[in-house]
């Protein structure tokens, strides 16, 4: 029996799933061959188990990160006059676009200025 077969049949469901998703990402994004990707996927799962094993873990959905990325994209696409276009494109209200642009602008200013005093 190959190591991959043993891992799939005897490994805990979460680790098997993690290994499979890692392998799929490695094939898709790093253009690795599937055998090497599966091997690396198992190694990632094993390392996660060694580091986090026995603990209750909550996997956040990353919603705030996704929203932050969307907000930055809206700000990057903003040209000063396209509020309505951005609202339609991103499926949010016109008022929300104004709020996003204002918030991201303030973040940009704060980031650039840093601690002036």
Residue frames as qw, qx, qy, qz and C-alpha x, y, z in Angstrom:
[[0.000, 0.889, 0.457, 0.000, 0.00, 0.00, 0.00],
 [0.392, 0.504, -0.024, 0.769, 1.36, 3.41, -1.00],
 [0.222, -0.197, -0.480, 0.826, 1.81, 6.07, 1.71],
 [0.275, -0.056, -0.141, -0.949, -0.91, 8.15, 0.07],
 [0.604, -0.267, -0.641, -0.392, -3.39, 5.26, 0.27],
 [0.504, -0.287, -0.680, 0.449, -2.57, 4.65, 3.94],
 [0.060, -0.096, -0.240, 0.964, -2.93, 8.33, 4.73],
 [0.417, -0.134, -0.337, -0.834, -6.29, 8.56, 2.94],
 [0.667, -0.280, -0.645, -0.245, -7.72, 5.43, 4.56],
 [0.639, -0.368, -0.554, 0.386, -6.34, 5.79, 8.10],
 [0.234, 0.105, -0.181, 0.949, -5.77, 9.52, 8.51],
 [0.086, 0.560, 0.581, -0.584, -8.26, 11.72, 10.35],
 [0.386, 0.722, 0.543, 0.187, -10.78, 13.35, 8.02],
 [0.030, -0.976, -0.005, 0.218, -9.58, 16.90, 8.72],
 [0.380, -0.598, 0.544, 0.450, -5.94, 16.04, 7.94],
 [0.525, 0.237, 0.726, 0.376, -6.86, 14.11, 4.81],
 [0.269, 0.874, 0.400, 0.055, -8.97, 17.05, 3.63],
 [0.181, -0.903, 0.213, 0.327, -6.17, 19.52, 4.43],
 [0.495, -0.301, 0.668, 0.467, -3.68, 17.37, 2.51],
 [0.470, 0.486, 0.673, 0.301, -6.00, 17.12, -0.50],
 [0.144, 0.964, 0.218, -0.047, -6.72, 20.86, -0.60],
 [0.320, -0.766, 0.388, 0.401, -3.01, 21.65, -0.19],
 [0.535, -0.038, 0.716, 0.448, -2.12, 19.26, -3.01],
 [0.392, 0.722, 0.542, 0.180, -4.78, 20.74, -5.29],
 [0.022, -0.980, 0.018, 0.196, -3.46, 24.25, -4.63],
 [0.435, -0.561, 0.551, 0.439, 0.12, 23.15, -5.32],
 [0.524, 0.273, 0.702, 0.397, -0.88, 21.58, -8.63],
 [0.244, 0.856, 0.440, 0.119, -2.97, 24.59, -9.61],
 [0.072, -0.995, 0.038, 0.059, -0.79, 27.45, -8.38],
 [0.349, -0.713, 0.555, 0.251, 2.74, 26.05, -8.34],
 [0.722, 0.504, -0.366, -0.301, 2.37, 23.73, -11.36],
 [0.272, -0.428, 0.856, -0.105, 3.70, 20.74, -9.42],
 [0.489, 0.012, -0.801, -0.346, 3.03, 17.25, -10.66],
 [0.708, -0.457, -0.165, -0.512, 0.24, 15.55, -8.71],
 [0.857, -0.159, -0.430, 0.233, 2.48, 12.96, -7.01],
 [0.412, 0.157, -0.347, 0.828, 4.85, 15.60, -5.59],
 [0.310, -0.426, -0.010, -0.850, 1.88, 17.81, -4.65],
 [0.814, -0.396, -0.336, -0.260, 0.22, 14.93, -2.75],
 [0.735, -0.063, -0.430, 0.520, 3.48, 14.24, -0.91],
 [0.155, 0.239, -0.228, 0.931, 3.77, 17.91, 0.08],
 [0.535, -0.449, -0.213, -0.683, 0.08, 18.01, 1.01],
 [0.838, -0.339, -0.423, 0.058, 0.59, 15.09, 3.42],
 [0.557, 0.041, -0.356, 0.749, 3.66, 16.80, 4.87],
 [0.147, -0.394, 0.038, -0.907, 1.73, 20.02, 5.44],
 [0.727, -0.446, -0.289, -0.435, -1.08, 18.08, 7.15],
 [0.816, -0.195, -0.431, 0.332, 1.42, 16.19, 9.32],
 [0.346, 0.176, -0.283, 0.877, 3.16, 19.40, 10.37],
 [0.390, -0.447, -0.075, -0.801, -0.14, 21.05, 11.22],
 [0.831, -0.380, -0.374, -0.157, -1.07, 17.99, 13.30],
 [0.693, -0.050, -0.412, 0.590, 2.27, 18.09, 15.10],
 [0.139, 0.229, -0.181, 0.946, 1.90, 21.79, 15.84],
 [0.445, -0.227, 0.030, -0.866, -1.84, 22.08, 16.53],
 [0.562, -0.130, -0.801, -0.157, -2.75, 18.48, 17.38],
 [0.384, -0.357, -0.756, 0.391, -5.06, 17.97, 20.34],
 [0.002, -0.273, -0.248, 0.929, -6.27, 21.57, 20.38],
 [0.330, 0.713, 0.608, -0.110, -9.70, 22.90, 19.51],
 [0.253, -0.172, 0.332, 0.892, -9.20, 25.04, 16.45],
 [0.385, 0.750, 0.422, -0.332, -11.61, 27.49, 14.89],
 [0.442, 0.113, 0.481, 0.749, -10.97, 28.25, 11.22],
 [0.192, 0.625, 0.204, -0.729, -12.14, 31.78, 10.51],
 [0.632, 0.596, 0.482, 0.115, -13.77, 32.34, 7.16],
 [0.452, -0.119, 0.228, 0.854, -11.55, 35.38, 6.57],
 [0.176, 0.806, 0.545, 0.150, -14.54, 37.60, 5.89],
 [0.176, -0.918, -0.020, 0.355, -12.88, 40.75, 7.22],
 [0.411, -0.376, 0.545, 0.627, -9.84, 40.13, 5.00],
 [0.341, 0.411, 0.719, 0.444, -12.03, 39.57, 1.94],
 [0.035, 0.918, 0.394, -0.027, -14.01, 42.71, 2.70],
 [0.323, -0.768, 0.201, 0.515, -10.80, 44.66, 3.23],
 [0.412, -0.084, 0.655, 0.627, -9.50, 43.46, -0.14],
 [0.220, 0.673, 0.646, 0.283, -12.81, 44.39, -1.78],
 [0.128, -0.938, -0.200, 0.254, -12.75, 47.82, -0.15],
 [0.373, -0.553, 0.404, 0.626, -9.18, 48.41, -1.36],
 [0.367, 0.241, 0.718, 0.540, -10.20, 47.36, -4.87],
 [0.087, 0.859, 0.500, 0.062, -13.13, 49.80, -4.77],
 [0.251, -0.864, 0.060, 0.431, -10.79, 52.57, -3.61],
 [0.430, -0.279, 0.578, 0.635, -8.27, 51.72, -6.34],
 [0.272, 0.444, 0.718, 0.461, -11.02, 51.84, -8.99],
 [0.031, -0.864, -0.414, 0.285, -12.47, 55.08, -7.64],
 [0.479, 0.291, 0.226, 0.796, -11.81, 58.08, -9.90],
 [0.036, -0.181, -0.246, 0.951, -13.80, 60.73, -8.05],
 [0.468, 0.161, -0.113, -0.862, -16.93, 60.50, -10.17],
 [0.536, 0.063, -0.759, -0.365, -17.78, 56.81, -10.53],
 [0.344, -0.165, 0.696, -0.608, -19.60, 56.15, -7.25],
 [0.787, 0.194, 0.163, -0.563, -22.69, 54.74, -8.99],
 [0.714, 0.430, -0.532, -0.150, -20.70, 52.50, -11.31],
 [0.176, 0.350, -0.843, 0.369, -18.76, 51.05, -8.39],
 [0.535, -0.055, 0.546, -0.643, -21.94, 50.45, -6.39],
 [0.857, 0.292, -0.079, -0.418, -23.47, 48.48, -9.28],
 [0.576, 0.484, -0.657, 0.037, -20.26, 46.58, -10.01],
 [0.176, 0.253, -0.835, 0.456, -19.71, 45.49, -6.41],
 [0.480, -0.436, -0.722, -0.242, -23.36, 45.02, -5.45],
 [0.319, -0.408, -0.537, 0.666, -23.46, 47.58, -2.65],
 [0.069, 0.902, 0.420, -0.069, -25.37, 50.80, -2.10],
 [0.361, 0.748, -0.017, 0.557, -24.18, 54.20, -3.21],
 [0.426, -0.839, 0.175, -0.291, -23.94, 55.28, 0.43],
 [0.905, -0.326, 0.200, 0.186, -21.74, 52.27, 1.17],
 [0.713, 0.444, 0.061, 0.540, -19.34, 53.29, -1.63],
 [0.008, -0.857, 0.124, -0.501, -19.01, 56.76, -0.08],
 [0.709, -0.658, 0.214, -0.138, -18.34, 55.17, 3.31],
 [0.931, -0.009, 0.156, 0.330, -15.74, 52.74, 1.90],
 [0.522, 0.638, -0.011, 0.566, -13.90, 55.46, -0.03],
 [0.244, -0.855, 0.174, -0.423, -13.81, 57.71, 3.03],
 [0.832, -0.508, 0.224, -0.017, -12.58, 54.92, 5.33],
 [0.881, 0.144, 0.139, 0.428, -9.87, 53.65, 2.97],
 [0.312, 0.782, -0.059, 0.536, -8.74, 57.22, 2.26],
 [0.455, -0.808, 0.232, -0.293, -8.35, 57.83, 6.00],
 [0.922, -0.260, 0.226, 0.176, -6.39, 54.56, 6.36],
 [0.723, 0.470, 0.070, 0.501, -4.11, 55.59, 3.48],
 [0.026, 0.861, -0.147, 0.485, -3.46, 59.02, 5.01],
 [0.685, -0.664, 0.261, -0.147, -2.74, 57.51, 8.43],
 [0.940, -0.004, 0.180, 0.291, -0.41, 54.93, 6.88],
 [0.567, 0.618, 0.007, 0.545, 1.52, 57.55, 4.91],
 [0.119, -0.841, 0.181, -0.495, 1.80, 60.05, 7.72],
 [0.673, -0.040, -0.631, 0.384, 2.61, 57.58, 10.47],
 [0.481, -0.727, -0.349, 0.344, 3.41, 59.12, 13.81],
 [0.357, 0.733, 0.031, 0.577, 4.18, 62.72, 12.95],
 [0.224, -0.774, 0.262, -0.532, 4.41, 63.86, 16.53]]
